């Protein structure tokens, strides 16, 4: 059957969902992508190249209420389904609940575990060993709606960062899951399963407070924190009055050899740091507002103490 879709999304993930939907012959009545902030958005660029109507709104609500002119603009399109492919703006119920087929939303975890807007980071930081992706029908809660497609069995490796976990495995799996969910819905075979709230967990966003390194924690815990905060916002510690953000982290073998937070001699192009029960190494870091650079070229001497 034909299915008129309003696609909300951004970045390469949104673009690839668009491409696959059009390969399936689905009608895209409009693409909603955020205004550019620096580099052009890949989804918006693809929509323009294909002659699709592309609407660029930074927000859809004002003071907690739906913006009437945006709702009117949207409803005039006559969508039968919303596809939410990597959406960070909060959509009002006047949009989410409007189409006859409702909305489908992607989430990079095995819901009901790791609800919230920083699921990738928290899964690594809290030591989860397996993950996957979920497509669900959004409701009034945060990632609480019934599930239509869930793909499991993705291991979280001891070297994964939030970026590698997403781009190497969850991104392609998520595109497939989104298309599968649309096809199930279009064919009338979709089965929505309520989430088991007794198994749920929710974690908030990861900002500087959560990214602050506490050297009283174990080397393994700090390693997960560095990898979970890579690439954003970057786990950090202080060097005097300067904030130092650490990236490309590894948990190394060997005893710390110095108090936690002490910078050790560089090895293999990486900066080693003593931690409780082990040692860490980082391949890149950022000092203050300077650009990210190779850690062993950042001018931090051995025996310096990160606090």
Buried (B, 14 or more C-beta within 10 A) or exposed (E): EEBBBBBBBBBBBBBBBBBBBBEEEBEBBBBBBBEEEEEEBBBBBBBBEEEBEBBEBEEBBEEEEBBEEBBEEBBEBEBBBBBBBBBEBEBBEBBBBBBEBBBBBBBBBBBBBBBBBBBBBBBBBBEBEEBBBBBBBBBEEEBBBBBBBBBEEBEBBEEBBBBBBBEEBBBEBBBBBBBBBBBBBBEEEBEEEEBEEEEBBBBEEBEEEBBBBEBEBBBBBBBBBBBBBBBEBBBBBBBEEEBBBBBBBBBBEEEBEBEBBBBBEBEEEBBBBBBBEBBBBBBBBBBEEEEBEBBBEBEBEEEBBBE
